[in-house]
Amino acid sequence: MTTILLKLNDMQESELKEFMKEEGYSNKTEFIRFLIKFYKYNRSSAGADRFEKAVDSLKGVLIDLNKKGKLDKTLEEQLDDI
């Protein structure tokens, strides 16, 4: 295993602590390892494909809800949020 040194400014340190608290990470190393995995997973073409499929699925749900008259906003307003 390799050791790295990482310097953060005060704002970054504060944000890091807030993210860790929100997500339940007990230490910075655990959180940084998660970020590396998250970045790797989401920057792959497979990650982009999963995102596009999820968006298409959500659009389908919104269209179905619109047909049933169950949307609080118009379909156009809902899709603008995506």
N, C-alpha and C positions, 0 to 999 in steps of 0.2 A: 504494500500500500504506500502511496506517495503522500507526503505532507505538503500542503500549500499555505502560503500566507496571503491573507486578503485584507486590504485596508478599506474601510468604509467611512464616509463622512458621517456627521451626527444625524443628518436627516435619513440617510440610508440605514443606519443602525436602528433608529426609531421605527422606521417602516418594517425592517426585518423582524424586530421584536413583536410588532403588532401582527404581522402575517403569521409568525410562529404561534402566537397566542390564539389567533382565530382558528388556525388549522390544527392545533394541538401538538405541535412539535416541541420536544423537550430540550433540544439543543440545536445550535446553528449548523453543525455538521450534518445532522439528519435532514434538516431542511434544504441545505445546499445540494445534497445528494438527490433529494426528491426533485429539485428544480432542474438538475441535469437530465434526469430521466424524463421529466415532463417536456422539456425542450426537445429532446431527441425524438420522443414519441410524436409530438405535434408538428414538427417541421418536416417529417417524412411525407412522401406523396400519399402513402396510405392514410396518414392523419388527415390530409386535405380531402381525400376521398370520403372518409368517415364524416367529416364536417359537412361536406356537400350533401351526402345522403341524409344527414340529420336535418339540414335545412329543408330539403325536399319533403321529408316526412312531416315536418312542422307545417309547411305550406299545405300539404294534403289535409292535415287535421283542421287547419283554419278554414280551408275551403268547405270541408264537411260541416263544420260548426256554422259557417255562414249560411249554407243551404238550409240548415235547421233553424236559423234565426236565433242562435245562441251566443252571438258575439256582442260585447259591450260597445265595440268600435266597428266601423265599417271594415270590410275585408281589405280595402286599400290602405286604411290607417294601420291595420294589423301588420300587413306586409311591409309597409314603410319602416316599421320598427326592426325588421330583420336585417 
